[in-house]
Amino acid sequence: MNAQQVQGPDDTELILDEIRHEASSLVHHPVEEVRRLTHVAADGDSPTTPLLVTLGVAGFVFAILAVLLVLVLLIYYYN
């Protein structure tokens, strides 16, 4: 093996490249991409599956907290 031989990208670069690709697709075709990412996360074959699941759970928790915050503020200001 020659020292000047080009090595392939490491695992971190591959994951970052896949995340960039997923984000680009999500911005351009959001509804179709959410459906596809749901299947990708369910299959668990992609290296981005943990990130997708984490973002899904975080989004769900954020939505619940936002609704609770709105309710608390409504109750506070109208009572």
HTML snippet that shows the backbone in 3Dmol.js (N, CA, C, O; Angstrom):
<script src="https://3Dmol.org/build/3Dmol-min.js"></script>
<div id="view" style="width:600px;height:400px;position:relative"></div>
<script>
const pdb = `
ATOM      1  N   MET A   1       0.843  -1.170   0.000  1.00  0.00           N
ATOM      2  CA  MET A   1       0.000   0.000   0.000  1.00  0.00           C
ATOM      3  C   MET A   1       0.891   1.237   0.000  1.00  0.00           C
ATOM      4  O   MET A   1       1.804   1.341   0.820  1.00  0.00           O
ATOM      5  N   ASN A   2       0.645   2.146  -0.883  1.00  0.00           N
ATOM      6  CA  ASN A   2       1.436   3.345  -1.045  1.00  0.00           C
ATOM      7  C   ASN A   2       0.945   4.426  -0.078  1.00  0.00           C
ATOM      8  O   ASN A   2      -0.258   4.547   0.159  1.00  0.00           O
ATOM      9  N   ALA A   3       1.872   5.213   0.481  1.00  0.00           N
ATOM     10  CA  ALA A   3       1.506   6.251   1.447  1.00  0.00           C
ATOM     11  C   ALA A   3       0.719   7.372   0.781  1.00  0.00           C
ATOM     12  O   ALA A   3      -0.039   8.073   1.451  1.00  0.00           O
ATOM     13  N   GLN A   4       0.888   7.556  -0.539  1.00  0.00           N
ATOM     14  CA  GLN A   4       0.185   8.619  -1.236  1.00  0.00           C
ATOM     15  C   GLN A   4      -1.175   8.177  -1.772  1.00  0.00           C
ATOM     16  O   GLN A   4      -1.889   8.963  -2.394  1.00  0.00           O
ATOM     17  N   GLN A   5      -1.519   6.942  -1.531  1.00  0.00           N
ATOM     18  CA  GLN A   5      -2.785   6.421  -2.023  1.00  0.00           C
ATOM     19  C   GLN A   5      -3.946   7.107  -1.298  1.00  0.00           C
ATOM     20  O   GLN A   5      -3.899   7.301  -0.084  1.00  0.00           O
ATOM     21  N   VAL A   6      -4.967   7.464  -2.037  1.00  0.00           N
ATOM     22  CA  VAL A   6      -6.109   8.180  -1.474  1.00  0.00           C
ATOM     23  C   VAL A   6      -6.997   7.199  -0.728  1.00  0.00           C
ATOM     24  O   VAL A   6      -7.373   6.154  -1.258  1.00  0.00           O
ATOM     25  N   GLN A   7      -7.324   7.550   0.505  1.00  0.00           N
ATOM     26  CA  GLN A   7      -8.211   6.720   1.296  1.00  0.00           C
ATOM     27  C   GLN A   7      -9.634   7.215   1.128  1.00  0.00           C
ATOM     28  O   GLN A   7      -9.862   8.382   0.810  1.00  0.00           O
ATOM     29  N   GLY A   8     -10.596   6.318   1.344  1.00  0.00           N
ATOM     30  CA  GLY A   8     -12.004   6.682   1.266  1.00  0.00           C
ATOM     31  C   GLY A   8     -12.406   7.504   2.472  1.00  0.00           C
ATOM     32  O   GLY A   8     -11.653   7.596   3.441  1.00  0.00           O
ATOM     33  N   PRO A   9     -13.584   8.101   2.423  1.00  0.00           N
ATOM     34  CA  PRO A   9     -14.046   8.909   3.556  1.00  0.00           C
ATOM     35  C   PRO A   9     -14.293   8.036   4.776  1.00  0.00           C
ATOM     36  O   PRO A   9     -14.684   6.875   4.656  1.00  0.00           O
ATOM     37  N   ASP A  10     -14.061   8.608   5.949  1.00  0.00           N
ATOM     38  CA  ASP A  10     -14.307   7.843   7.168  1.00  0.00           C
ATOM     39  C   ASP A  10     -15.798   7.845   7.494  1.00  0.00           C
ATOM     40  O   ASP A  10     -16.602   8.461   6.794  1.00  0.00           O
ATOM     41  N   ASP A  11     -16.146   7.150   8.562  1.00  0.00           N
ATOM     42  CA  ASP A  11     -17.558   6.983   8.926  1.00  0.00           C
ATOM     43  C   ASP A  11     -18.234   8.315   9.262  1.00  0.00           C
ATOM     44  O   ASP A  11     -19.398   8.524   8.920  1.00  0.00           O
ATOM     45  N   THR A  12     -17.514   9.205   9.923  1.00  0.00           N
ATOM     46  CA  THR A  12     -18.100  10.490  10.303  1.00  0.00           C
ATOM     47  C   THR A  12     -18.469  11.301   9.069  1.00  0.00           C
ATOM     48  O   THR A  12     -19.541  11.904   9.016  1.00  0.00           O
ATOM     49  N   GLU A  13     -17.587  11.318   8.082  1.00  0.00           N
ATOM     50  CA  GLU A  13     -17.870  12.057   6.857  1.00  0.00           C
ATOM     51  C   GLU A  13     -19.063  11.455   6.118  1.00  0.00           C
ATOM     52  O   GLU A  13     -19.876  12.187   5.555  1.00  0.00           O
ATOM     53  N   LEU A  14     -19.173  10.133   6.117  1.00  0.00           N
ATOM     54  CA  LEU A  14     -20.305   9.484   5.454  1.00  0.00           C
ATOM     55  C   LEU A  14     -21.624   9.845   6.132  1.00  0.00           C
ATOM     56  O   LEU A  14     -22.621  10.114   5.461  1.00  0.00           O
ATOM     57  N   ILE A  15     -21.624   9.849   7.455  1.00  0.00           N
ATOM     58  CA  ILE A  15     -22.843  10.182   8.189  1.00  0.00           C
ATOM     59  C   ILE A  15     -23.213  11.647   7.965  1.00  0.00           C
ATOM     60  O   ILE A  15     -24.382  11.968   7.752  1.00  0.00           O
ATOM     61  N   LEU A  16     -22.212  12.540   8.012  1.00  0.00           N
ATOM     62  CA  LEU A  16     -22.489  13.960   7.782  1.00  0.00           C
ATOM     63  C   LEU A  16     -23.007  14.200   6.370  1.00  0.00           C
ATOM     64  O   LEU A  16     -23.899  15.022   6.162  1.00  0.00           O
ATOM     65  N   ASP A  17     -22.451  13.488   5.408  1.00  0.00           N
ATOM     66  CA  ASP A  17     -22.918  13.615   4.027  1.00  0.00           C
ATOM     67  C   ASP A  17     -24.359  13.135   3.896  1.00  0.00           C
ATOM     68  O   ASP A  17     -25.161  13.757   3.200  1.00  0.00           O
ATOM     69  N   GLU A  18     -24.688  12.036   4.558  1.00  0.00           N
ATOM     70  CA  GLU A  18     -26.058  11.523   4.497  1.00  0.00           C
ATOM     71  C   GLU A  18     -27.030  12.469   5.194  1.00  0.00           C
ATOM     72  O   GLU A  18     -28.155  12.649   4.730  1.00  0.00           O
ATOM     73  N   ILE A  19     -26.607  13.076   6.307  1.00  0.00           N
ATOM     74  CA  ILE A  19     -27.465  14.038   7.009  1.00  0.00           C
ATOM     75  C   ILE A  19     -27.714  15.259   6.132  1.00  0.00           C
ATOM     76  O   ILE A  19     -28.836  15.761   6.071  1.00  0.00           O
ATOM     77  N   ARG A  20     -26.672  15.740   5.449  1.00  0.00           N
ATOM     78  CA  ARG A  20     -26.850  16.879   4.537  1.00  0.00           C
ATOM     79  C   ARG A  20     -27.823  16.535   3.416  1.00  0.00           C
ATOM     80  O   ARG A  20     -28.675  17.346   3.054  1.00  0.00           O
ATOM     81  N   HIS A  21     -27.692  15.336   2.874  1.00  0.00           N
ATOM     82  CA  HIS A  21     -28.580  14.901   1.793  1.00  0.00           C
ATOM     83  C   HIS A  21     -30.023  14.814   2.291  1.00  0.00           C
ATOM     84  O   HIS A  21     -30.942  15.256   1.602  1.00  0.00           O
ATOM     85  N   GLU A  22     -30.229  14.249   3.476  1.00  0.00           N
ATOM     86  CA  GLU A  22     -31.571  14.122   4.042  1.00  0.00           C
ATOM     87  C   GLU A  22     -32.181  15.499   4.301  1.00  0.00           C
ATOM     88  O   GLU A  22     -33.358  15.719   4.018  1.00  0.00           O
ATOM     89  N   ALA A  23     -31.385  16.423   4.839  1.00  0.00           N
ATOM     90  CA  ALA A  23     -31.892  17.771   5.122  1.00  0.00           C
ATOM     91  C   ALA A  23     -32.258  18.492   3.832  1.00  0.00           C
ATOM     92  O   ALA A  23     -33.268  19.194   3.779  1.00  0.00           O
ATOM     93  N   SER A  24     -31.451  18.325   2.803  1.00  0.00           N
ATOM     94  CA  SER A  24     -31.746  18.952   1.515  1.00  0.00           C
ATOM     95  C   SER A  24     -33.052  18.412   0.934  1.00  0.00           C
ATOM     96  O   SER A  24     -33.878  19.179   0.438  1.00  0.00           O
ATOM     97  N   SER A  25     -33.235  17.115   0.994  1.00  0.00           N
ATOM     98  CA  SER A  25     -34.470  16.512   0.491  1.00  0.00           C
ATOM     99  C   SER A  25     -35.679  16.966   1.308  1.00  0.00           C
ATOM    100  O   SER A  25     -36.757  17.195   0.760  1.00  0.00           O
ATOM    101  N   LEU A  26     -35.492  17.093   2.609  1.00  0.00           N
ATOM    102  CA  LEU A  26     -36.585  17.512   3.488  1.00  0.00           C
ATOM    103  C   LEU A  26     -37.027  18.937   3.178  1.00  0.00           C
ATOM    104  O   LEU A  26     -38.217  19.243   3.249  1.00  0.00           O
ATOM    105  N   VAL A  27     -36.090  19.803   2.839  1.00  0.00           N
ATOM    106  CA  VAL A  27     -36.420  21.186   2.517  1.00  0.00           C
ATOM    107  C   VAL A  27     -37.143  21.281   1.178  1.00  0.00           C
ATOM    108  O   VAL A  27     -38.077  22.069   1.031  1.00  0.00           O
ATOM    109  N   HIS A  28     -36.718  20.485   0.203  1.00  0.00           N
ATOM    110  CA  HIS A  28     -37.284  20.589  -1.142  1.00  0.00           C
ATOM    111  C   HIS A  28     -38.621  19.872  -1.299  1.00  0.00           C
ATOM    112  O   HIS A  28     -39.488  20.355  -2.027  1.00  0.00           O
ATOM    113  N   HIS A  29     -38.811  18.735  -0.638  1.00  0.00           N
ATOM    114  CA  HIS A  29     -40.051  17.953  -0.744  1.00  0.00           C
ATOM    115  C   HIS A  29     -40.444  17.466   0.658  1.00  0.00           C
ATOM    116  O   HIS A  29     -40.275  16.284   0.956  1.00  0.00           O
ATOM    117  N   PRO A  30     -40.960  18.340   1.518  1.00  0.00           N
ATOM    118  CA  PRO A  30     -41.152  17.982   2.926  1.00  0.00           C
ATOM    119  C   PRO A  30     -42.127  16.843   3.184  1.00  0.00           C
ATOM    120  O   PRO A  30     -41.817  15.956   3.979  1.00  0.00           O
ATOM    121  N   VAL A  31     -43.283  16.833   2.549  1.00  0.00           N
ATOM    122  CA  VAL A  31     -44.283  15.803   2.855  1.00  0.00           C
ATOM    123  C   VAL A  31     -43.795  14.429   2.409  1.00  0.00           C
ATOM    124  O   VAL A  31     -43.881  13.458   3.161  1.00  0.00           O
ATOM    125  N   GLU A  32     -43.287  14.353   1.192  1.00  0.00           N
ATOM    126  CA  GLU A  32     -42.783  13.073   0.687  1.00  0.00           C
ATOM    127  C   GLU A  32     -41.588  12.590   1.508  1.00  0.00           C
ATOM    128  O   GLU A  32     -41.446  11.396   1.775  1.00  0.00           O
ATOM    129  N   GLU A  33     -40.737  13.527   1.901  1.00  0.00           N
ATOM    130  CA  GLU A  33     -39.533  13.155   2.642  1.00  0.00           C
ATOM    131  C   GLU A  33     -39.864  12.682   4.054  1.00  0.00           C
ATOM    132  O   GLU A  33     -39.215  11.768   4.564  1.00  0.00           O
ATOM    133  N   VAL A  34     -40.860  13.286   4.689  1.00  0.00           N
ATOM    134  CA  VAL A  34     -41.255  12.827   6.024  1.00  0.00           C
ATOM    135  C   VAL A  34     -41.789  11.405   5.954  1.00  0.00           C
ATOM    136  O   VAL A  34     -41.493  10.586   6.823  1.00  0.00           O
ATOM    137  N   ARG A  35     -42.569  11.111   4.931  1.00  0.00           N
ATOM    138  CA  ARG A  35     -43.064   9.733   4.757  1.00  0.00           C
ATOM    139  C   ARG A  35     -41.911   8.761   4.562  1.00  0.00           C
ATOM    140  O   ARG A  35     -41.892   7.686   5.161  1.00  0.00           O
ATOM    141  N   ARG A  36     -40.944   9.139   3.721  1.00  0.00           N
ATOM    142  CA  ARG A  36     -39.802   8.265   3.454  1.00  0.00           C
ATOM    143  C   ARG A  36     -38.942   8.088   4.706  1.00  0.00           C
ATOM    144  O   ARG A  36     -38.500   6.979   5.004  1.00  0.00           O
ATOM    145  N   LEU A  37     -38.706   9.178   5.437  1.00  0.00           N
ATOM    146  CA  LEU A  37     -37.879   9.093   6.641  1.00  0.00           C
ATOM    147  C   LEU A  37     -38.555   8.271   7.735  1.00  0.00           C
ATOM    148  O   LEU A  37     -37.879   7.640   8.547  1.00  0.00           O
ATOM    149  N   THR A  38     -39.878   8.277   7.756  1.00  0.00           N
ATOM    150  CA  THR A  38     -40.596   7.436   8.711  1.00  0.00           C
ATOM    151  C   THR A  38     -40.295   5.966   8.441  1.00  0.00           C
ATOM    152  O   THR A  38     -40.085   5.185   9.369  1.00  0.00           O
ATOM    153  N   HIS A  39     -40.277   5.598   7.169  1.00  0.00           N
ATOM    154  CA  HIS A  39     -39.950   4.210   6.816  1.00  0.00           C
ATOM    155  C   HIS A  39     -38.487   3.897   7.082  1.00  0.00           C
ATOM    156  O   HIS A  39     -38.159   2.792   7.515  1.00  0.00           O
ATOM    157  N   VAL A  40     -37.603   4.855   6.828  1.00  0.00           N
ATOM    158  CA  VAL A  40     -36.172   4.640   7.089  1.00  0.00           C
ATOM    159  C   VAL A  40     -35.937   4.415   8.571  1.00  0.00           C
ATOM    160  O   VAL A  40     -35.191   3.511   8.947  1.00  0.00           O
ATOM    161  N   ALA A  41     -36.564   5.225   9.420  1.00  0.00           N
ATOM    162  CA  ALA A  41     -36.403   5.075  10.866  1.00  0.00           C
ATOM    163  C   ALA A  41     -37.012   3.764  11.355  1.00  0.00           C
ATOM    164  O   ALA A  41     -36.471   3.129  12.260  1.00  0.00           O
ATOM    165  N   ALA A  42     -38.133   3.356  10.762  1.00  0.00           N
ATOM    166  CA  ALA A  42     -38.778   2.098  11.169  1.00  0.00           C
ATOM    167  C   ALA A  42     -37.924   0.899  10.786  1.00  0.00           C
ATOM    168  O   ALA A  42     -37.851  -0.074  11.537  1.00  0.00           O
ATOM    169  N   ASP A  43     -37.275   0.957   9.620  1.00  0.00           N
ATOM    170  CA  ASP A  43     -36.419  -0.149   9.194  1.00  0.00           C
ATOM    171  C   ASP A  43     -35.151  -0.230  10.028  1.00  0.00           C
ATOM    172  O   ASP A  43     -34.696  -1.325  10.361  1.00  0.00           O
ATOM    173  N   GLY A  44     -34.575   0.919  10.369  1.00  0.00           N
ATOM    174  CA  GLY A  44     -33.372   0.937  11.203  1.00  0.00           C
ATOM    175  C   GLY A  44     -32.097   0.601  10.462  1.00  0.00           C
ATOM    176  O   GLY A  44     -31.082   0.329  11.101  1.00  0.00           O
ATOM    177  N   ASP A  45     -32.107   0.608   9.133  1.00  0.00           N
ATOM    178  CA  ASP A  45     -30.930   0.232   8.365  1.00  0.00           C
ATOM    179  C   ASP A  45     -29.964   1.385   8.136  1.00  0.00           C
ATOM    180  O   ASP A  45     -28.790   1.151   7.849  1.00  0.00           O
ATOM    181  N   SER A  46     -30.426   2.615   8.256  1.00  0.00           N
ATOM    182  CA  SER A  46     -29.607   3.787   7.957  1.00  0.00           C
ATOM    183  C   SER A  46     -28.789   4.197   9.172  1.00  0.00           C
ATOM    184  O   SER A  46     -29.242   4.031  10.305  1.00  0.00           O
ATOM    185  N   PRO A  47     -27.581   4.735   8.952  1.00  0.00           N
ATOM    186  CA  PRO A  47     -26.801   5.216  10.088  1.00  0.00           C
ATOM    187  C   PRO A  47     -27.406   6.467  10.727  1.00  0.00           C
ATOM    188  O   PRO A  47     -27.024   6.839  11.837  1.00  0.00           O
ATOM    189  N   THR A  48     -28.331   7.108  10.047  1.00  0.00           N
ATOM    190  CA  THR A  48     -28.972   8.301  10.612  1.00  0.00           C
ATOM    191  C   THR A  48     -30.235   7.970  11.404  1.00  0.00           C
ATOM    192  O   THR A  48     -30.913   8.885  11.873  1.00  0.00           O
ATOM    193  N   THR A  49     -30.565   6.708  11.565  1.00  0.00           N
ATOM    194  CA  THR A  49     -31.775   6.310  12.282  1.00  0.00           C
ATOM    195  C   THR A  49     -31.824   6.885  13.706  1.00  0.00           C
ATOM    196  O   THR A  49     -32.866   7.411  14.097  1.00  0.00           O
ATOM    197  N   PRO A  50     -30.748   6.807  14.491  1.00  0.00           N
ATOM    198  CA  PRO A  50     -30.833   7.394  15.844  1.00  0.00           C
ATOM    199  C   PRO A  50     -31.125   8.892  15.820  1.00  0.00           C
ATOM    200  O   PRO A  50     -31.870   9.393  16.662  1.00  0.00           O
ATOM    201  N   LEU A  51     -30.546   9.601  14.867  1.00  0.00           N
ATOM    202  CA  LEU A  51     -30.805  11.036  14.746  1.00  0.00           C
ATOM    203  C   LEU A  51     -32.260  11.287  14.370  1.00  0.00           C
ATOM    204  O   LEU A  51     -32.896  12.187  14.920  1.00  0.00           O
ATOM    205  N   LEU A  52     -32.788  10.504  13.444  1.00  0.00           N
ATOM    206  CA  LEU A  52     -34.175  10.680  13.013  1.00  0.00           C
ATOM    207  C   LEU A  52     -35.145  10.425  14.156  1.00  0.00           C
ATOM    208  O   LEU A  52     -36.109  11.169  14.336  1.00  0.00           O
ATOM    209  N   VAL A  53     -34.895   9.384  14.921  1.00  0.00           N
ATOM    210  CA  VAL A  53     -35.772   9.056  16.047  1.00  0.00           C
ATOM    211  C   VAL A  53     -35.672  10.142  17.121  1.00  0.00           C
ATOM    212  O   VAL A  53     -36.685  10.551  17.688  1.00  0.00           O
ATOM    213  N   THR A  54     -34.462  10.602  17.395  1.00  0.00           N
ATOM    214  CA  THR A  54     -34.264  11.654  18.390  1.00  0.00           C
ATOM    215  C   THR A  54     -34.977  12.940  17.982  1.00  0.00           C
ATOM    216  O   THR A  54     -35.635  13.575  18.806  1.00  0.00           O
ATOM    217  N   LEU A  55     -34.847  13.324  16.719  1.00  0.00           N
ATOM    218  CA  LEU A  55     -35.521  14.525  16.232  1.00  0.00           C
ATOM    219  C   LEU A  55     -37.037  14.366  16.264  1.00  0.00           C
ATOM    220  O   LEU A  55     -37.754  15.321  16.563  1.00  0.00           O
ATOM    221  N   GLY A  56     -37.528  13.172  15.959  1.00  0.00           N
ATOM    222  CA  GLY A  56     -38.964  12.926  16.016  1.00  0.00           C
ATOM    223  C   GLY A  56     -39.509  13.064  17.426  1.00  0.00           C
ATOM    224  O   GLY A  56     -40.548  13.688  17.639  1.00  0.00           O
ATOM    225  N   VAL A  57     -38.806  12.480  18.386  1.00  0.00           N
ATOM    226  CA  VAL A  57     -39.231  12.564  19.789  1.00  0.00           C
ATOM    227  C   VAL A  57     -39.121  14.004  20.280  1.00  0.00           C
ATOM    228  O   VAL A  57     -40.014  14.496  20.970  1.00  0.00           O
ATOM    229  N   ALA A  58     -38.028  14.681  19.926  1.00  0.00           N
ATOM    230  CA  ALA A  58     -37.851  16.071  20.348  1.00  0.00           C
ATOM    231  C   ALA A  58     -38.945  16.962  19.751  1.00  0.00           C
ATOM    232  O   ALA A  58     -39.453  17.851  20.435  1.00  0.00           O
ATOM    233  N   GLY A  59     -39.307  16.739  18.511  1.00  0.00           N
ATOM    234  CA  GLY A  59     -40.374  17.510  17.883  1.00  0.00           C
ATOM    235  C   GLY A  59     -41.708  17.295  18.573  1.00  0.00           C
ATOM    236  O   GLY A  59     -42.470  18.240  18.778  1.00  0.00           O
ATOM    237  N   PHE A  60     -41.989  16.049  18.932  1.00  0.00           N
ATOM    238  CA  PHE A  60     -43.230  15.719  19.625  1.00  0.00           C
ATOM    239  C   PHE A  60     -43.271  16.380  20.997  1.00  0.00           C
ATOM    240  O   PHE A  60     -44.289  16.963  21.370  1.00  0.00           O
ATOM    241  N   VAL A  61     -42.185  16.298  21.747  1.00  0.00           N
ATOM    242  CA  VAL A  61     -42.118  16.912  23.072  1.00  0.00           C
ATOM    243  C   VAL A  61     -42.226  18.430  22.955  1.00  0.00           C
ATOM    244  O   VAL A  61     -42.912  19.064  23.757  1.00  0.00           O
ATOM    245  N   PHE A  62     -41.555  19.016  21.963  1.00  0.00           N
ATOM    246  CA  PHE A  62     -41.632  20.467  21.758  1.00  0.00           C
ATOM    247  C   PHE A  62     -43.064  20.902  21.455  1.00  0.00           C
ATOM    248  O   PHE A  62     -43.514  21.932  21.957  1.00  0.00           O
ATOM    249  N   ALA A  63     -43.776  20.140  20.649  1.00  0.00           N
ATOM    250  CA  ALA A  63     -45.160  20.487  20.317  1.00  0.00           C
ATOM    251  C   ALA A  63     -46.034  20.457  21.565  1.00  0.00           C
ATOM    252  O   ALA A  63     -46.862  21.348  21.759  1.00  0.00           O
ATOM    253  N   ILE A  64     -45.864  19.454  22.408  1.00  0.00           N
ATOM    254  CA  ILE A  64     -46.640  19.371  23.649  1.00  0.00           C
ATOM    255  C   ILE A  64     -46.311  20.547  24.566  1.00  0.00           C
ATOM    256  O   ILE A  64     -47.212  21.161  25.137  1.00  0.00           O
ATOM    257  N   LEU A  65     -45.023  20.860  24.708  1.00  0.00           N
ATOM    258  CA  LEU A  65     -44.630  21.985  25.559  1.00  0.00           C
ATOM    259  C   LEU A  65     -45.152  23.311  25.023  1.00  0.00           C
ATOM    260  O   LEU A  65     -45.542  24.179  25.804  1.00  0.00           O
ATOM    261  N   ALA A  66     -45.167  23.480  23.714  1.00  0.00           N
ATOM    262  CA  ALA A  66     -45.684  24.719  23.120  1.00  0.00           C
ATOM    263  C   ALA A  66     -47.167  24.875  23.404  1.00  0.00           C
ATOM    264  O   ALA A  66     -47.620  25.971  23.733  1.00  0.00           O
ATOM    265  N   VAL A  67     -47.925  23.802  23.284  1.00  0.00           N
ATOM    266  CA  VAL A  67     -49.364  23.854  23.575  1.00  0.00           C
ATOM    267  C   VAL A  67     -49.595  24.169  25.053  1.00  0.00           C
ATOM    268  O   VAL A  67     -50.454  24.983  25.391  1.00  0.00           O
ATOM    269  N   LEU A  68     -48.831  23.527  25.926  1.00  0.00           N
ATOM    270  CA  LEU A  68     -48.976  23.803  27.361  1.00  0.00           C
ATOM    271  C   LEU A  68     -48.609  25.244  27.691  1.00  0.00           C
ATOM    272  O   LEU A  68     -49.275  25.875  28.510  1.00  0.00           O
ATOM    273  N   LEU A  69     -47.563  25.771  27.068  1.00  0.00           N
ATOM    274  CA  LEU A  69     -47.169  27.149  27.307  1.00  0.00           C
ATOM    275  C   LEU A  69     -48.262  28.122  26.870  1.00  0.00           C
ATOM    276  O   LEU A  69     -48.559  29.087  27.574  1.00  0.00           O
ATOM    277  N   VAL A  70     -48.851  27.869  25.716  1.00  0.00           N
ATOM    278  CA  VAL A  70     -49.943  28.720  25.234  1.00  0.00           C
ATOM    279  C   VAL A  70     -51.123  28.656  26.197  1.00  0.00           C
ATOM    280  O   VAL A  70     -51.709  29.691  26.515  1.00  0.00           O
ATOM    281  N   LEU A  71     -51.476  27.482  26.661  1.00  0.00           N
ATOM    282  CA  LEU A  71     -52.582  27.352  27.609  1.00  0.00           C
ATOM    283  C   LEU A  71     -52.297  28.083  28.913  1.00  0.00           C
ATOM    284  O   LEU A  71     -53.167  28.775  29.441  1.00  0.00           O
ATOM    285  N   VAL A  72     -51.095  27.935  29.429  1.00  0.00           N
ATOM    286  CA  VAL A  72     -50.736  28.603  30.681  1.00  0.00           C
ATOM    287  C   VAL A  72     -50.784  30.113  30.504  1.00  0.00           C
ATOM    288  O   VAL A  72     -51.294  30.812  31.379  1.00  0.00           O
ATOM    289  N   LEU A  73     -50.273  30.629  29.407  1.00  0.00           N
ATOM    290  CA  LEU A  73     -50.301  32.072  29.173  1.00  0.00           C
ATOM    291  C   LEU A  73     -51.723  32.593  28.989  1.00  0.00           C
ATOM    292  O   LEU A  73     -52.054  33.679  29.463  1.00  0.00           O
ATOM    293  N   LEU A  74     -52.563  31.822  28.303  1.00  0.00           N
ATOM    294  CA  LEU A  74     -53.969  32.222  28.148  1.00  0.00           C
ATOM    295  C   LEU A  74     -54.677  32.285  29.495  1.00  0.00           C
ATOM    296  O   LEU A  74     -55.401  33.238  29.785  1.00  0.00           O
ATOM    297  N   ILE A  75     -54.462  31.273  30.301  1.00  0.00           N
ATOM    298  CA  ILE A  75     -55.080  31.244  31.636  1.00  0.00           C
ATOM    299  C   ILE A  75     -54.560  32.402  32.488  1.00  0.00           C
ATOM    300  O   ILE A  75     -55.339  33.045  33.192  1.00  0.00           O
ATOM    301  N   TYR A  76     -53.282  32.670  32.432  1.00  0.00           N
ATOM    302  CA  TYR A  76     -52.689  33.727  33.232  1.00  0.00           C
ATOM    303  C   TYR A  76     -53.227  35.106  32.851  1.00  0.00           C
ATOM    304  O   TYR A  76     -53.585  35.896  33.724  1.00  0.00           O
ATOM    305  N   TYR A  77     -53.285  35.393  31.557  1.00  0.00           N
ATOM    306  CA  TYR A  77     -53.678  36.728  31.131  1.00  0.00           C
ATOM    307  C   TYR A  77     -55.181  36.955  31.099  1.00  0.00           C
ATOM    308  O   TYR A  77     -55.613  38.107  31.136  1.00  0.00           O
ATOM    309  N   TYR A  78     -55.994  35.912  31.032  1.00  0.00           N
ATOM    310  CA  TYR A  78     -57.430  36.103  30.989  1.00  0.00           C
ATOM    311  C   TYR A  78     -58.125  35.801  32.312  1.00  0.00           C
ATOM    312  O   TYR A  78     -59.354  35.825  32.379  1.00  0.00           O
ATOM    313  N   ASN A  79     -57.383  35.525  33.334  1.00  0.00           N
ATOM    314  CA  ASN A  79     -58.002  35.309  34.667  1.00  0.00           C
ATOM    315  C   ASN A  79     -57.548  36.327  35.643  1.00  0.00           C
ATOM    316  O   ASN A  79     -57.962  36.299  36.802  1.00  0.00           O
TER     317      ASN A  79
END
`;
const viewer = $3Dmol.createViewer("view");
viewer.addModel(pdb, "pdb");
viewer.setStyle({}, {cartoon: {color: "spectrum"}});
viewer.zoomTo();
viewer.render();
</script>
